[in-house]
Amino acid sequence: MDTGTERNILKKAIAIFLWERQEKYRSIKHHGFRFPVGEMRKMYKVSKRGYYNWLGRGPSKRWSENKAITAAV
């Protein structure tokens, strides 16, 4: 990975080290078009298997319930 790419990933990652795993996965998915997914996974310290399993699953029951409650308010 070149220095410019690493610097750009770090700019996005300042607060990410405090994020929960799901937020890290969402960030990788969102920025995957711009940065190498493998490099972001290493940076956020998430496993390849965990990320791709998450990517293949649908939204969790709790997330769906929270979304419904937020929409109702």
BAFI-3210 file (N, C-alpha, C; in Angstrom, 3 decimals, decimal comma, padded with zeros to 6 digits):
// residues 73
n [1|2|3|4|5|6|7|8|9|10|11|12|13|14|15|16|17|18|19|20|21|22|23|24|25|26|27|28|29|30|31|32|33|34|35|36|37|38|39|40|41|42|43|44|45|46|47|48|49|50|51|52|53|54|55|56|57|58|59|60|61|62|63|64|65|66|67|68|69|70|71|72|73]
n.u [000,859|000,559|001,933|000,219|-002,365|-002,502|-002,352|-004,764|-006,633|-006,102|-006,950|-009,700|-010,016|-009,628|-011,402|-012,459|-011,338|-012,543|-015,021|-017,793|-017,885|-019,817|-020,094|-017,578|-017,615|-019,647|-018,399|-016,245|-017,663|-018,943|-016,774|-015,437|-015,299|-013,419|-011,081|-008,775|-010,349|-009,184|-007,005|-008,310|-009,676|-007,530|-006,597|-008,737|-008,790|-010,425|-011,638|-011,302|-013,143|-015,174|-016,013|-016,946|-018,918|-020,695|-021,372|-022,846|-025,100|-028,430|-030,077|-029,996|-032,364|-032,724|-031,726|-033,610|-035,910|-035,219|-035,030|-037,696|-038,927|-037,665|-038,625|-041,304|-041,353]
n.v [-001,167|002,192|005,279|007,493|006,359|005,026|007,222|008,531|006,607|006,625|009,206|008,910|007,157|008,090|008,304|005,819|003,644|003,474|002,609|000,305|-003,102|-003,474|-000,898|-000,525|-002,434|-001,336|001,036|000,047|-001,131|001,130|002,747|001,107|001,369|003,249|002,746|000,006|-002,940|-005,019|-003,731|-001,847|-003,565|-004,677|-002,403|-001,685|-003,878|-006,182|-009,418|-011,194|-013,212|-012,577|-010,040|-010,602|-012,487|-010,865|-009,099|-010,764|-011,305|-010,299|-007,350|-007,147|-008,407|-006,689|-004,256|-003,787|-003,469|-001,173|000,677|000,769|001,861|004,359|005,459|005,669|007,671]
n.w [000,000|-000,827|000,505|000,331|000,127|002,580|004,319|003,661|004,477|007,214|007,879|007,745|009,798|012,396|014,705|014,598|015,894|018,305|017,768|017,596|016,437|014,362|013,341|012,278|010,249|008,627|007,848|006,326|004,241|003,170|002,326|000,612|-002,153|-002,568|-001,105|-000,559|000,487|001,985|003,220|004,820|006,543|007,951|009,223|010,873|012,373|011,971|011,175|008,068|007,536|009,417|008,492|005,851|006,432|007,874|005,831|004,151|005,632|006,533|007,919|011,511|013,965|016,126|015,084|013,084|014,649|016,126|014,039|013,194|015,464|015,561|013,189|013,827|015,677]
ca.u [000,000|001,382|001,807|-000,964|-003,550|-002,479|-002,690|-006,185|-007,376|-005,940|-007,808|-011,054|-010,030|-009,228|-012,299|-013,004|-010,806|-013,456|-016,308|-018,179|-017,575|-020,784|-019,769|-016,386|-018,057|-020,368|-017,413|-015,527|-018,589|-019,183|-015,570|-014,803|-015,082|-012,315|-009,885|-008,752|-011,081|-008,235|-006,218|-009,198|-009,910|-006,338|-006,529|-009,793|-008,574|-011,553|-011,238|-011,872|-014,331|-016,203|-016,542|-017,733|-020,135|-021,585|-021,824|-023,822|-026,308|-029,340|-030,087|-030,364|-033,714|-032,668|-031,569|-034,904|-036,829|-034,802|-035,383|-039,154|-039,225|-037,203|-039,550|-042,583|-041,205]
ca.v [000,000|003,397|006,202|008,338|005,569|004,811|008,496|008,778|005,706|007,110|010,376|008,421|006,204|008,678|007,910|004,489|002,656|003,400|002,122|-001,090|-003,896|-003,215|000,395|-000,738|-003,128|-000,374|001,960|-000,661|-001,271|002,456|003,297|000,058|001,787|004,207|002,184|-001,469|-003,537|-005,761|-002,786|-001,274|-004,618|-004,756|-001,196|-001,726|-005,130|-007,108|-010,564|-011,329|-014,056|-011,811|-008,985|-011,156|-013,067|-009,738|-008,575|-011,691|-011,368|-009,163|-006,574|-007,912|-008,169|-005,489|-003,094|-003,589|-002,933|000,219|001,480|000,937|002,783|005,684|005,933|005,978|008,885]
ca.w [000,000|-000,893|001,629|000,150|000,469|004,025|004,951|003,466|005,352|008,583|008,061|007,989|010,896|013,673|015,799|014,337|016,823|019,437|017,277|017,726|015,253|013,296|012,738|011,470|009,041|007,785|007,289|005,265|003,110|002,608|001,699|-000,167|-003,542|-002,609|-000,485|-000,580|001,603|002,818|004,031|005,850|007,537|008,803|010,020|011,893|013,103|011,852|010,364|006,730|007,678|010,122|007,624|004,752|007,024|008,145|004,545|003,599|006,465|006,493|009,163|012,705|014,487|016,968|014,214|012,445|015,668|016,400|012,854|013,236|016,568|015,140|012,149|014,461|016,498]
c.u [000,903|001,053|000,558|-002,242|-003,624|-002,873|-004,188|-007,051|-007,293|-006,797|-009,221|-011,149|-009,745|-010,100|-012,774|-012,501|-011,682|-014,812|-016,532|-017,904|-018,523|-020,489|-018,532|-016,762|-018,775|-019,407|-016,644|-016,412|-018,772|-017,981|-014,847|-014,544|-013,832|-010,993|-009,930|-009,393|-010,128|-007,421|-007,071|-009,483|-008,732|-006,277|-007,533|-009,721|-009,837|-011,135|-011,944|-013,180|-015,472|-016,841|-017,433|-018,973|-021,158|-022,184|-022,922|-025,114|-027,184|-029,271|-030,535|-031,780|-033,738|-032,560|-032,901|-035,917|-036,491|-035,182|-036,886|-039,561|-038,833|-038,153|-040,894|-042,538|-041,148]
c.v [001,227|004,348|007,063|007,614|005,360|006,089|008,781|007,869|006,200|008,338|009,950|007,640|006,792|008,198|006,468|003,442|002,508|002,822|000,664|-001,806|-003,593|-001,897|000,290|-001,414|-002,175|000,608|001,301|-000,778|000,068|002,985|002,288|000,423|002,651|003,640|000,658|-002,048|-004,276|-004,860|-002,167|-002,313|-004,727|-003,568|-001,204|-002,975|-005,987|-008,234|-010,565|-012,115|-013,301|-010,753|-009,567|-011,906|-011,973|-009,211|-009,449|-011,781|-010,154|-008,389|-007,429|-007,544|-006,875|-004,222|-002,763|-002,981|-001,473|001,146|001,763|001,939|004,204|006,271|006,355|007,296|010,076]
c.w [000,000|000,265|001,529|000,530|001,971|004,767|004,842|004,331|006,792|008,861|008,419|009,296|012,271|014,827|015,683|015,321|018,056|019,033|017,618|016,404|014,093|012,584|011,857|010,161|008,097|007,122|006,142|004,030|002,397|001,819|000,805|-001,618|-003,669|-002,088|-000,569|000,686|002,545|003,729|005,134|006,937|008,497|009,745|011,172|012,747|013,141|010,911|009,017|006,812|008,350|009,242|006,537|005,250|007,295|006,849|003,941|004,390|006,220|007,794|010,343|013,151|015,304|016,116|013,555|013,410|015,979|015,253|012,848|014,310|016,174|014,106|012,759|015,248|015,660]
res [m|d|t|g|t|e|r|n|i|l|k|k|a|i|a|i|f|l|w|e|r|q|e|k|y|r|s|i|k|h|h|g|f|r|f|p|v|g|e|m|r|k|m|y|k|v|s|k|r|g|y|y|n|w|l|g|r|g|p|s|k|r|w|s|e|n|k|a|i|t|a|a|v]
***
